[in-house]
Amino acid sequence: MQGHTDILIIGAGLAGIGTACHMVTKLPGMSLQIIEMRERMGGTWDLFRYPGIRSDSNMHVYGYEFRPWVDDKSISPGEHILDYIKATARDYNLNEKISFGWRVMSADFSTDTALWTVSLESSDGQTKQVTCRWLQSCAGYYSYGAGYRPDFPEEENFRGQIIHPQNWPANLDYQDKRVVVIGSGATAVTLVPSMAEQGAGHVTMLQRSPSYIFPDKDHDPLAQKLMKILPEKWAYRLIRKKNIFLERFKIGRALKYPEQTRELFEKKARELLPDDFDIAKHLRPSYPPATQRICFSPNGDLFTQITAGKADIETGHIKRFTQDGIELEDGTHLPADIIVTATGLNIVMLGEAQFSVDGKAVHLPDHYIYKGCMLSNVPNAALSSGTLTASYTLRIELQARYICNILAKLQETGADYAVPALTDDQLTAMPRLPFMGEFNSGYVLRAIDASPRQGDKDPWINHQTYLENKALLLAPVDDGTLDFKSARSKILQAAQ
């Protein structure tokens, strides 16, 4: 690890590797290093090891725009995605740029020198500092230490195993065991059919309230045909455009016609479920479609396992844990040998590092998000983040291209740093809106008080659609808000 670099990227997962590929390609004259706190690359796709882990988005839009996804499955197993990330890092010569086992503890930007001083700590307790011109956080949006885990009444009474998917034990034996999975999000919808298919005795998905679950194919027939008749890159570009359009169309339709969308979801489920299954109770959410992420059931696997009698859904509130299961408030008892708490993630930003500018701490709720990736009055830094209505990677790559444009502008103008500037008067006048707008998923609501704010006009709106982000991020960087400045020491030296 070098003591100084032009660009320092935090995180060697999907976002970090993809962003680095854009930077080494478009900014060949700049040095770049990647800091990864774990001992392996891959981020989410290396950390999570629970049964059935897979993408929840079509890989032709979740994959990188510059590297075709050629797997037959467009809804891909996690290990294939991990292989894809590793192969990308290898082909772009990034492996030698990654320092594993180092965690960013804090980072301070000096307007005197226009440099970040980044304090690191290794997994064995060593510490060191490095400096960089640009700091890019690709550390994701959740804590890698532990998932969100509420306390349940009398859980100490339960004699079996209680497991969170983020800390899945190696070689867990669940053959012929009764399993209750608490949760109704993407993780639960993945776990329940996977464990049922792989030998669990019976698996119950226990939810307080339903989520939207849509069954569809795990492969793209058109993609498979185009890959056979067209050059790989051409085919991938066409398939990617088709899926971007479909994502946008489906979300737009869901928002405009919520009742018709709800009916479509229920019709699809009804085709796969037993006649006596209570769809109104278990699959009819209280909120409109597309105001929370929609769960995907590849080939209707969840519904297939319910029809086969190997899985079921219970909707209700937990009264207490018992020695051999869970008792609900209505008196229902769910027997269990294993309880899986698929209760979500602990949302954090900037990899839980403490940022500061000239020694003053950056308190995220006091800052506005600029173009979805920079923070008001924080120079030469950005965080990579996805959206809730489109594939994660789509905005990550738009942001990477945008940051490359900023860095190229810094080189062109001779400026030392770029900062989205807001005066005190502007800060006072702008409404402080939630980072994710009206999205009301539990993990979003829990993170409101620790997240930046968004405003009511561009470039301070945290847009959630691909086209809005594309228009905003690929516009010229000289927008009248992003200031390009020289280091204070350089200004003083020139004055002398």
DALINHU-V756679 format. One record per pair of residues at least 6 apart in sequence whose ideal C-beta (glycine too) atoms are under 6 Angstrom apart, sorted by the first residue. I is the first residue (numbers start at 1). J is the second residue. D is the distance in Angstrom with one decimal. If there is no record, write none. Layout:
{{I & J & D} {I & J & D}}
This chain:
{{1 & 99 & 4.3} {3 & 130 & 5.6} {4 & 131 & 4.8} {5 & 31 & 4.7} {5 & 33 & 4.4} {5 & 132 & 5.1} {6 & 30 & 4.0} {6 & 31 & 4.7} {6 & 133 & 5.0} {7 & 23 & 6.0} {7 & 30 & 5.8} {7 & 32 & 4.4} {7 & 134 & 4.8} {8 & 33 & 5.5} {8 & 132 & 3.8} {8 & 135 & 5.5} {9 & 16 & 5.1} {9 & 20 & 5.7} {9 & 34 & 4.6} {9 & 136 & 4.7} {9 & 138 & 5.5} {10 & 35 & 5.5} {10 & 104 & 5.3} {10 & 137 & 4.8} {10 & 139 & 4.8} {10 & 351 & 5.2} {11 & 138 & 4.0} {11 & 139 & 4.2} {12 & 34 & 5.2} {12 & 36 & 3.9} {12 & 41 & 4.0} {12 & 98 & 5.2} {13 & 43 & 2.0} {14 & 43 & 5.9} {14 & 85 & 5.8} {15 & 138 & 4.0} {15 & 384 & 4.4} {15 & 396 & 4.8} {16 & 34 & 5.8} {16 & 138 & 3.7} {17 & 85 & 5.4} {17 & 88 & 5.6} {17 & 89 & 5.0} {18 & 64 & 5.2} {18 & 396 & 5.9} {19 & 138 & 5.5} {19 & 400 & 4.3} {20 & 34 & 6.0} {20 & 94 & 5.4} {21 & 92 & 4.7} {22 & 400 & 4.0} {22 & 404 & 5.8} {23 & 32 & 5.7} {26 & 404 & 4.3} {27 & 404 & 5.9} {27 & 407 & 5.7} {32 & 97 & 5.9} {33 & 97 & 5.5} {34 & 97 & 5.5} {34 & 98 & 4.5} {35 & 99 & 5.6} {35 & 102 & 5.2} {35 & 104 & 5.9} {36 & 98 & 5.7} {36 & 100 & 5.1} {37 & 103 & 3.9} {39 & 100 & 5.1} {39 & 101 & 5.5} {40 & 46 & 5.1} {42 & 82 & 4.6} {42 & 85 & 5.4} {45 & 78 & 5.1} {45 & 81 & 4.7} {45 & 82 & 4.2} {46 & 82 & 5.8} {49 & 168 & 4.8} {50 & 165 & 4.4} {50 & 168 & 4.4} {50 & 191 & 6.0} {51 & 194 & 4.2} {51 & 195 & 5.4} {51 & 198 & 5.8} {52 & 190 & 4.8} {52 & 194 & 2.7} {53 & 78 & 3.8} {54 & 75 & 5.9} {54 & 77 & 5.3} {54 & 78 & 5.9} {55 & 62 & 5.4} {55 & 75 & 5.7} {55 & 76 & 4.9} {56 & 186 & 4.9} {56 & 296 & 5.3} {57 & 391 & 4.3} {58 & 74 & 4.8} {58 & 243 & 5.0} {59 & 69 & 4.4} {59 & 74 & 5.1} {59 & 76 & 4.9} {60 & 69 & 5.6} {60 & 74 & 5.9} {60 & 239 & 4.6} {60 & 240 & 5.2} {60 & 243 & 5.0} {61 & 240 & 6.0} {61 & 243 & 4.7} {61 & 244 & 5.8} {61 & 391 & 4.1} {62 & 391 & 4.7} {62 & 393 & 5.2} {63 & 69 & 3.8} {65 & 397 & 5.5} {67 & 88 & 5.5} {68 & 232 & 5.1} {68 & 236 & 3.6} {71 & 80 & 5.7} {72 & 219 & 5.9} {73 & 218 & 5.4} {73 & 219 & 5.4} {74 & 219 & 5.5} {74 & 220 & 4.4} {75 & 218 & 4.0} {75 & 298 & 4.6} {89 & 95 & 5.7} {101 & 122 & 5.4} {101 & 123 & 4.5} {102 & 120 & 4.7} {102 & 122 & 5.4} {103 & 121 & 5.3} {104 & 118 & 5.9} {104 & 351 & 5.8} {104 & 353 & 4.4} {105 & 119 & 4.8} {105 & 121 & 5.2} {106 & 119 & 4.7} {106 & 353 & 5.9} {106 & 354 & 4.5} {107 & 116 & 5.2} {107 & 118 & 4.6} {107 & 135 & 5.8} {107 & 355 & 5.3} {108 & 117 & 5.2} {108 & 356 & 4.6} {109 & 116 & 5.1} {109 & 357 & 4.8} {109 & 379 & 5.6} {111 & 358 & 5.7} {111 & 488 & 5.2} {112 & 488 & 4.7} {112 & 489 & 4.9} {113 & 487 & 5.7} {114 & 416 & 3.5} {114 & 417 & 4.6} {114 & 487 & 3.8} {115 & 131 & 4.8} {116 & 132 & 5.0} {116 & 135 & 4.7} {117 & 129 & 5.8} {117 & 131 & 5.4} {118 & 130 & 5.2} {119 & 129 & 5.4} {120 & 128 & 5.3} {121 & 127 & 5.2} {134 & 380 & 5.0} {135 & 381 & 4.5} {136 & 382 & 5.6} {137 & 350 & 5.0} {137 & 351 & 6.0} {137 & 383 & 4.3} {138 & 384 & 4.6} {139 & 351 & 3.1} {141 & 347 & 5.7} {142 & 345 & 3.8} {142 & 347 & 5.7} {143 & 346 & 4.2} {143 & 348 & 4.9} {147 & 164 & 4.8} {147 & 166 & 3.7} {147 & 345 & 5.5} {148 & 343 & 5.4} {148 & 344 & 4.2} {148 & 345 & 5.6} {148 & 346 & 5.0} {149 & 164 & 5.6} {149 & 341 & 5.7} {152 & 318 & 5.9} {152 & 321 & 5.6} {153 & 320 & 4.3} {154 & 320 & 4.2} {154 & 321 & 5.1} {155 & 321 & 4.3} {157 & 321 & 5.4} {157 & 322 & 6.0} {157 & 323 & 5.5} {158 & 321 & 4.5} {159 & 323 & 5.2} {160 & 337 & 4.7} {160 & 338 & 5.5} {161 & 338 & 5.0} {162 & 339 & 4.9} {163 & 340 & 5.2} {164 & 341 & 5.1} {165 & 187 & 5.2} {165 & 342 & 5.5} {174 & 200 & 5.0} {174 & 338 & 5.7} {175 & 199 & 4.5} {176 & 201 & 4.4} {177 & 200 & 5.8} {177 & 201 & 5.5} {177 & 337 & 4.1} {177 & 338 & 5.4} {178 & 201 & 5.3} {178 & 202 & 5.4} {178 & 335 & 5.2} {178 & 336 & 5.2} {178 & 337 & 5.0} {179 & 195 & 5.7} {179 & 200 & 5.1} {179 & 203 & 4.6} {179 & 338 & 4.8} {180 & 204 & 4.8} {180 & 206 & 5.5} {180 & 326 & 5.9} {180 & 334 & 5.3} {180 & 336 & 4.3} {180 & 339 & 5.1} {181 & 188 & 5.0} {181 & 191 & 5.3} {181 & 192 & 5.4} {181 & 205 & 5.2} {181 & 340 & 4.5} {181 & 342 & 5.4} {182 & 206 & 5.0} {182 & 341 & 5.2} {183 & 342 & 3.4} {183 & 343 & 5.4} {184 & 207 & 3.6} {184 & 211 & 4.4} {186 & 295 & 5.1} {187 & 342 & 4.4} {188 & 205 & 5.4} {188 & 342 & 4.2} {189 & 213 & 5.9} {189 & 295 & 4.3} {189 & 302 & 5.7} {192 & 203 & 5.0} {192 & 205 & 4.7} {192 & 302 & 5.9} {192 & 311 & 5.2} {193 & 301 & 3.9} {193 & 302 & 4.7} {193 & 305 & 4.5} {195 & 203 & 5.0} {196 & 203 & 4.6} {196 & 305 & 4.2} {196 & 310 & 4.1} {196 & 311 & 4.4} {203 & 311 & 4.6} {204 & 312 & 5.4} {204 & 314 & 5.6} {204 & 334 & 5.6} {205 & 313 & 4.8} {206 & 314 & 5.0} {207 & 315 & 5.5} {208 & 317 & 5.9} {210 & 282 & 5.8} {210 & 283 & 5.3} {210 & 284 & 5.9} {210 & 285 & 4.8} {211 & 285 & 6.0} {211 & 295 & 5.3} {212 & 265 & 5.8} {212 & 285 & 5.8} {212 & 289 & 5.6} {212 & 294 & 4.7} {213 & 295 & 4.6} {213 & 297 & 5.4} {214 & 265 & 5.8} {214 & 294 & 5.7} {215 & 268 & 5.4} {215 & 297 & 4.5} {215 & 300 & 3.4} {218 & 298 & 3.6} {218 & 299 & 5.5} {223 & 239 & 4.5} {226 & 235 & 4.0} {227 & 235 & 4.9} {244 & 466 & 6.0} {247 & 390 & 5.5} {251 & 290 & 5.2} {251 & 389 & 4.8} {254 & 261 & 4.3} {254 & 289 & 4.0} {254 & 290 & 4.0} {255 & 290 & 5.2} {258 & 288 & 4.1} {258 & 289 & 5.4} {261 & 289 & 4.5} {266 & 279 & 5.4} {269 & 283 & 5.5} {272 & 300 & 4.6} {272 & 303 & 3.8} {273 & 303 & 5.2} {274 & 307 & 5.7} {281 & 315 & 5.5} {282 & 313 & 4.4} {282 & 315 & 5.2} {292 & 441 & 4.6} {293 & 388 & 5.8} {305 & 311 & 4.0} {306 & 312 & 5.8} {316 & 328 & 4.1} {316 & 330 & 5.7} {317 & 329 & 4.6} {318 & 326 & 5.8} {319 & 327 & 4.9} {319 & 328 & 5.9} {319 & 329 & 4.7} {320 & 327 & 5.4} {324 & 335 & 5.7} {325 & 333 & 5.8} {325 & 334 & 5.0} {325 & 335 & 4.3} {325 & 336 & 4.3} {326 & 334 & 4.7} {327 & 333 & 5.2} {344 & 442 & 5.9} {344 & 443 & 4.8} {345 & 443 & 5.5} {347 & 443 & 5.4} {347 & 447 & 3.5} {355 & 362 & 4.1} {356 & 362 & 5.9} {362 & 378 & 5.8} {364 & 451 & 6.0} {364 & 452 & 4.9} {367 & 375 & 4.4} {367 & 376 & 4.9} {367 & 452 & 4.9} {368 & 376 & 4.3} {368 & 453 & 5.4} {368 & 455 & 5.6} {368 & 460 & 5.0} {369 & 452 & 4.6} {369 & 454 & 5.3} {369 & 462 & 5.0} {370 & 376 & 5.9} {370 & 420 & 3.7} {370 & 459 & 5.7} {371 & 459 & 4.9} {371 & 472 & 5.4} {371 & 473 & 5.9} {372 & 462 & 5.2} {373 & 382 & 4.6} {373 & 399 & 4.5} {374 & 382 & 4.9} {374 & 420 & 5.1} {376 & 420 & 5.3} {376 & 422 & 4.4} {377 & 422 & 6.0} {379 & 417 & 4.2} {379 & 419 & 4.0} {380 & 417 & 4.5} {382 & 403 & 5.5} {384 & 396 & 5.2} {384 & 399 & 5.5} {386 & 392 & 3.4} {386 & 395 & 5.3} {387 & 395 & 5.3} {387 & 464 & 4.5} {388 & 439 & 5.2} {388 & 464 & 5.6} {389 & 464 & 4.7} {389 & 465 & 5.9} {390 & 466 & 4.6} {394 & 466 & 5.2} {395 & 469 & 5.1} {398 & 469 & 5.5} {398 & 470 & 5.9} {398 & 473 & 4.4} {402 & 473 & 4.2} {405 & 477 & 5.2} {406 & 418 & 5.2} {406 & 477 & 5.3} {409 & 477 & 5.2} {413 & 484 & 5.6} {415 & 484 & 3.8} {415 & 485 & 6.0} {416 & 486 & 5.2} {416 & 487 & 4.4} {417 & 485 & 5.6} {418 & 482 & 5.5} {418 & 484 & 5.4} {419 & 483 & 5.3} {420 & 481 & 5.8} {420 & 482 & 5.5} {421 & 483 & 4.7} {430 & 455 & 4.4} {431 & 456 & 5.2} {432 & 453 & 4.4} {433 & 454 & 5.0} {434 & 448 & 5.5} {435 & 451 & 4.0} {435 & 452 & 5.6} {435 & 454 & 6.0} {435 & 462 & 5.9} {436 & 444 & 4.8} {454 & 460 & 5.9} {454 & 461 & 5.6} {454 & 462 & 4.2} {459 & 481 & 5.8} {463 & 469 & 5.1}}
